[in-house]
């Protein structure tokens, strides 16, 4: 099982980044796909989730209207488009796959650093 994130980096406030998470080794369609982030000294927080055949989405209040989660089932890849970035968005962003069915497996990527600074 692998979740490989990419797309992080340094961006100025107001800028945009697109994170990607390429999944392999499990049935992509049987998992909710999520993005979490963890800033220094803070707990890991859920940023966005995409679930179900219809691709329902949900977001943390702090990113609503600025971030968009999407997926490409053919490529087993989930994306996080981040616009209007703020310094407080600085964190390591992690991709997570959470199984719909017992035993509700949980897989994590290695994380990608996003730094928003002028």
C-alpha positions as protocol buffer text, in pm:
chain_id: "A"
residue {
  index: 1
  type: UNK
  ca { x: 0 y: 0 z: 0 }
}
residue {
  index: 2
  type: UNK
  ca { x: 131 y: 342 z: -92 }
}
residue {
  index: 3
  type: UNK
  ca { x: 5 y: 699 z: -75 }
}
residue {
  index: 4
  type: UNK
  ca { x: 252 y: 936 z: -235 }
}
residue {
  index: 5
  type: UNK
  ca { x: 191 y: 1307 z: -196 }
}
residue {
  index: 6
  type: UNK
  ca { x: 342 y: 1575 z: -415 }
}
residue {
  index: 7
  type: UNK
  ca { x: 295 y: 1941 z: -499 }
}
residue {
  index: 8
  type: UNK
  ca { x: 394 y: 2109 z: -176 }
}
residue {
  index: 9
  type: UNK
  ca { x: 632 y: 2403 z: -159 }
}
residue {
  index: 10
  type: UNK
  ca { x: 679 y: 2768 z: -74 }
}
residue {
  index: 11
  type: UNK
  ca { x: 416 y: 3014 z: -191 }
}
residue {
  index: 12
  type: UNK
  ca { x: 337 y: 3376 z: -114 }
}
residue {
  index: 13
  type: UNK
  ca { x: 17 y: 3474 z: 66 }
}
residue {
  index: 14
  type: UNK
  ca { x: -271 y: 3482 z: -179 }
}
residue {
  index: 15
  type: UNK
  ca { x: -108 y: 3224 z: -401 }
}
residue {
  index: 16
  type: UNK
  ca { x: -217 y: 2876 z: -502 }
}
residue {
  index: 17
  type: UNK
  ca { x: -87 y: 2522 z: -485 }
}
residue {
  index: 18
  type: UNK
  ca { x: -225 y: 2188 z: -600 }
}
residue {
  index: 19
  type: UNK
  ca { x: -140 y: 1882 z: -396 }
}
residue {
  index: 20
  type: UNK
  ca { x: -165 y: 1532 z: -543 }
}
residue {
  index: 21
  type: UNK
  ca { x: -184 y: 1196 z: -372 }
}
residue {
  index: 22
  type: UNK
  ca { x: -126 y: 888 z: -585 }
}
residue {
  index: 23
  type: UNK
  ca { x: -265 y: 570 z: -429 }
}
residue {
  index: 24
  type: UNK
  ca { x: -170 y: 211 z: -499 }
}
residue {
  index: 25
  type: UNK
  ca { x: -203 y: -130 z: -341 }
}
residue {
  index: 26
  type: UNK
  ca { x: -569 y: -110 z: -240 }
}
residue {
  index: 27
  type: UNK
  ca { x: -913 y: -66 z: -396 }
}
residue {
  index: 28
  type: UNK
  ca { x: -935 y: 309 z: -434 }
}
residue {
  index: 29
  type: UNK
  ca { x: -1314 y: 314 z: -466 }
}
residue {
  index: 30
  type: UNK
  ca { x: -1362 y: 141 z: -130 }
}
residue {
  index: 31
  type: UNK
  ca { x: -1197 y: 419 z: 67 }
}
residue {
  index: 32
  type: UNK
  ca { x: -1283 y: 768 z: 178 }
}
residue {
  index: 33
  type: UNK
  ca { x: -998 y: 993 z: 79 }
}
residue {
  index: 34
  type: UNK
  ca { x: -897 y: 1274 z: 309 }
}
residue {
  index: 35
  type: UNK
  ca { x: -642 y: 1550 z: 348 }
}
residue {
  index: 36
  type: UNK
  ca { x: -512 y: 1637 z: 692 }
}
residue {
  index: 37
  type: UNK
  ca { x: -256 y: 1894 z: 799 }
}
residue {
  index: 38
  type: UNK
  ca { x: -34 y: 1946 z: 1098 }
}
residue {
  index: 39
  type: UNK
  ca { x: 129 y: 2274 z: 1184 }
}
residue {
  index: 40
  type: UNK
  ca { x: 426 y: 2294 z: 1424 }
}
residue {
  index: 41
  type: UNK
  ca { x: 312 y: 2254 z: 1782 }
}
residue {
  index: 42
  type: UNK
  ca { x: -46 y: 2176 z: 1681 }
}
residue {
  index: 43
  type: UNK
  ca { x: -255 y: 1863 z: 1650 }
}
residue {
  index: 44
  type: UNK
  ca { x: -326 y: 1708 z: 1315 }
}
residue {
  index: 45
  type: UNK
  ca { x: -653 y: 1842 z: 1174 }
}
residue {
  index: 46
  type: UNK
  ca { x: -887 y: 1720 z: 902 }
}
residue {
  index: 47
  type: UNK
  ca { x: -892 y: 1962 z: 610 }
}
residue {
  index: 48
  type: UNK
  ca { x: -1110 y: 1796 z: 346 }
}
residue {
  index: 49
  type: UNK
  ca { x: -1274 y: 1465 z: 264 }
}
residue {
  index: 50
  type: UNK
  ca { x: -1425 y: 1310 z: -49 }
}
residue {
  index: 51
  type: UNK
  ca { x: -1646 y: 1004 z: -18 }
}
residue {
  index: 52
  type: UNK
  ca { x: -1892 y: 781 z: -199 }
}
residue {
  index: 53
  type: UNK
  ca { x: -1964 y: 706 z: -559 }
}
residue {
  index: 54
  type: UNK
  ca { x: -2091 y: 1060 z: -608 }
}
residue {
  index: 55
  type: UNK
  ca { x: -1785 y: 1218 z: -460 }
}
residue {
  index: 56
  type: UNK
  ca { x: -1948 y: 1410 z: -176 }
}
residue {
  index: 57
  type: UNK
  ca { x: -1709 y: 1655 z: -15 }
}
residue {
  index: 58
  type: UNK
  ca { x: -1670 y: 1825 z: 318 }
}
residue {
  index: 59
  type: UNK
  ca { x: -1425 y: 2087 z: 445 }
}
residue {
  index: 60
  type: UNK
  ca { x: -1294 y: 2238 z: 761 }
}
residue {
  index: 61
  type: UNK
  ca { x: -1444 y: 2581 z: 821 }
}
residue {
  index: 62
  type: UNK
  ca { x: -1099 y: 2737 z: 797 }
}
residue {
  index: 63
  type: UNK
  ca { x: -1058 y: 2635 z: 432 }
}
residue {
  index: 64
  type: UNK
  ca { x: -1415 y: 2647 z: 296 }
}
residue {
  index: 65
  type: UNK
  ca { x: -1435 y: 2850 z: -22 }
}
residue {
  index: 66
  type: UNK
  ca { x: -1058 y: 2838 z: -73 }
}
residue {
  index: 67
  type: UNK
  ca { x: -970 y: 2467 z: -98 }
}
residue {
  index: 68
  type: UNK
  ca { x: -1121 y: 2205 z: -328 }
}
residue {
  index: 69
  type: UNK
  ca { x: -1075 y: 1830 z: -296 }
}
residue {
  index: 70
  type: UNK
  ca { x: -1124 y: 1613 z: -603 }
}
residue {
  index: 71
  type: UNK
  ca { x: -1030 y: 1270 z: -729 }
}
residue {
  index: 72
  type: UNK
  ca { x: -956 y: 1083 z: -1049 }
}
residue {
  index: 73
  type: UNK
  ca { x: -1067 y: 725 z: -1000 }
}
residue {
  index: 74
  type: UNK
  ca { x: -899 y: 609 z: -1321 }
}
residue {
  index: 75
  type: UNK
  ca { x: -567 y: 731 z: -1184 }
}
residue {
  index: 76
  type: UNK
  ca { x: -639 y: 643 z: -818 }
}
residue {
  index: 77
  type: UNK
  ca { x: -535 y: 994 z: -732 }
}
residue {
  index: 78
  type: UNK
  ca { x: -683 y: 1258 z: -504 }
}
residue {
  index: 79
  type: UNK
  ca { x: -608 y: 1628 z: -530 }
}
residue {
  index: 80
  type: UNK
  ca { x: -628 y: 1932 z: -308 }
}
residue {
  index: 81
  type: UNK
  ca { x: -647 y: 2262 z: -491 }
}
residue {
  index: 82
  type: UNK
  ca { x: -554 y: 2539 z: -249 }
}
residue {
  index: 83
  type: UNK
  ca { x: -627 y: 2899 z: -342 }
}
residue {
  index: 84
  type: UNK
  ca { x: -598 y: 3229 z: -155 }
}
residue {
  index: 85
  type: UNK
  ca { x: -340 y: 3074 z: 72 }
}
residue {
  index: 86
  type: UNK
  ca { x: -269 y: 3231 z: 409 }
}
residue {
  index: 87
  type: UNK
  ca { x: 32 y: 3204 z: 640 }
}
residue {
  index: 88
  type: UNK
  ca { x: -183 y: 3002 z: 879 }
}
residue {
  index: 89
  type: UNK
  ca { x: -218 y: 2735 z: 611 }
}
residue {
  index: 90
  type: UNK
  ca { x: 149 y: 2653 z: 662 }
}
residue {
  index: 91
  type: UNK
  ca { x: 172 y: 2288 z: 766 }
}
residue {
  index: 92
  type: UNK
  ca { x: 267 y: 1941 z: 658 }
}
residue {
  index: 93
  type: UNK
  ca { x: -24 y: 1805 z: 454 }
}
residue {
  index: 94
  type: UNK
  ca { x: -102 y: 1435 z: 471 }
}
residue {
  index: 95
  type: UNK
  ca { x: -315 y: 1218 z: 247 }
}
residue {
  index: 96
  type: UNK
  ca { x: -527 y: 955 z: 420 }
}
residue {
  index: 97
  type: UNK
  ca { x: -734 y: 663 z: 297 }
}
residue {
  index: 98
  type: UNK
  ca { x: -999 y: 528 z: 534 }
}
residue {
  index: 99
  type: UNK
  ca { x: -1181 y: 207 z: 449 }
}
residue {
  index: 100
  type: UNK
  ca { x: -1561 y: 206 z: 426 }
}
residue {
  index: 101
  type: UNK
  ca { x: -1581 y: -154 z: 537 }
}
residue {
  index: 102
  type: UNK
  ca { x: -1452 y: -364 z: 825 }
}
residue {
  index: 103
  type: UNK
  ca { x: -1168 y: -365 z: 931 }
}
residue {
  index: 104
  type: UNK
  ca { x: -1177 y: 3 z: 830 }
}
residue {
  index: 105
  type: UNK
  ca { x: -812 y: 14 z: 727 }
}
residue {
  index: 106
  type: UNK
  ca { x: -634 y: 346 z: 761 }
}
residue {
  index: 107
  type: UNK
  ca { x: -343 y: 439 z: 534 }
}
residue {
  index: 108
  type: UNK
  ca { x: -125 y: 750 z: 543 }
}
residue {
  index: 109
  type: UNK
  ca { x: 112 y: 921 z: 308 }
}
residue {
  index: 110
  type: UNK
  ca { x: 449 y: 1059 z: 413 }
}
residue {
  index: 111
  type: UNK
  ca { x: 334 y: 1420 z: 403 }
}
residue {
  index: 112
  type: UNK
  ca { x: 428 y: 1721 z: 196 }
}
residue {
  index: 113
  type: UNK
  ca { x: 532 y: 2059 z: 335 }
}
residue {
  index: 114
  type: UNK
  ca { x: 333 y: 2369 z: 243 }
}
residue {
  index: 115
  type: UNK
  ca { x: 481 y: 2701 z: 350 }
}
residue {
  index: 116
  type: UNK
  ca { x: 296 y: 3026 z: 295 }
}
residue {
  index: 117
  type: UNK
  ca { x: 525 y: 3320 z: 346 }
}
residue {
  index: 118
  type: UNK
  ca { x: 634 y: 3644 z: 183 }
}
